[in-house]
Amino acid sequence: MSQKVIPVNDLSTDFSLLSQVNFQEDGDALFIHLNYFDSDPNYLFVNSLNDPEMDLVLKFEGEGPNEVGGVTDFYFHNYDSIFLIDRYRYQVSLADSSGKVLRRYRLKENDSNRPGENSVLPWVTSKSRIFLRGRYLYIPGVPDQSPYKSKYTKENLLIKMDLQTGKYTTLLGYPELYQTDDYWGNIDHVHPSLSSTDDPDLILVSYPLADLIYSLNLKTEELEPYFWMGSDHLDPPVFIDFKDNQSDKMIRYQYGTDYYFSLNYDPFRKLYWRIVYKKYDAESLDKMVNRTEAGKPNKKYMIVYDENLDRIGEFDLDSIPRFVGYDFIVLKDGPYISVTPEDVEDEKIFQRMVLE
């Protein structure tokens, strides 16, 4: 089938910043996503992409003996090991599919939930998911101290948590491009995209403002340039002073700067997919800065490289209605993107992409 359909009800939504595809031993693929409404219990939707009769809604208590707080991020390892994060409490709960909490972890050195000078806020999206390597759970994050207030050289964009001891360290910093006193934009311009590879010890890192793809070696924890994957349509950023970060100039910078949204490695076809978001046009920028009305959608492109790191091409995505980079998933029979029409409210439709 060239389409996959996910049901949507009054507990769920057709838009999600975070989803995960989990491949079962029997070959089934599960599409898993959170509800983004404030609710108790928290809901995790598990949808089989092959057999809708296998769909489940998992419930996790926000309060009580098996409380997990307000779930903002998750990683589904299997039905016996589901990691649920309450971002603003710096709490990770390990639970099973019945809702029983098996263990809790703390991602802060003290008991305070206020931002600290060295603390890191878990920040997981579909372009930067949690991953597990042996006894270590790796959780993407953003520093509580704004990294663009000074020449930021800390390495704390990724949390490495030992599941046996509960201790954690941080790794992954910014390349030289970012280590300035300038203002770089909002979260979309500063939060890197992470992608696994065929090598379990190698993670690919795509920074939103950098043409280069970097590699992170999980054994040495070293970051190195890997290969160039630039866009023909992306204009380089023109940085502004941090002192302007609360002005209309800041808003214009955020919506008026091109960036690389995400990078996804496709292990089934040995392809690399990088999504590019163009800036909004001048008329749309004026409307957005003045908050009068929404502007025209910005243009988006997909860059594709093969396993030899040779460029296959760059393709515009204008023909895809309501394209959102968070809704790009890779399955065994191909990559899929959401093509749900605006007037459809009870399902989310994914269409397989074919290179021509």
Order of alpha helices (4+ residues) and beta strands (2+ residues): beta-beta-beta-beta-beta-beta-beta-beta-beta-beta-beta-beta-beta-beta-beta-alpha-beta-beta-beta-beta-beta-alpha-beta-beta-alpha-beta-beta-beta-beta-beta
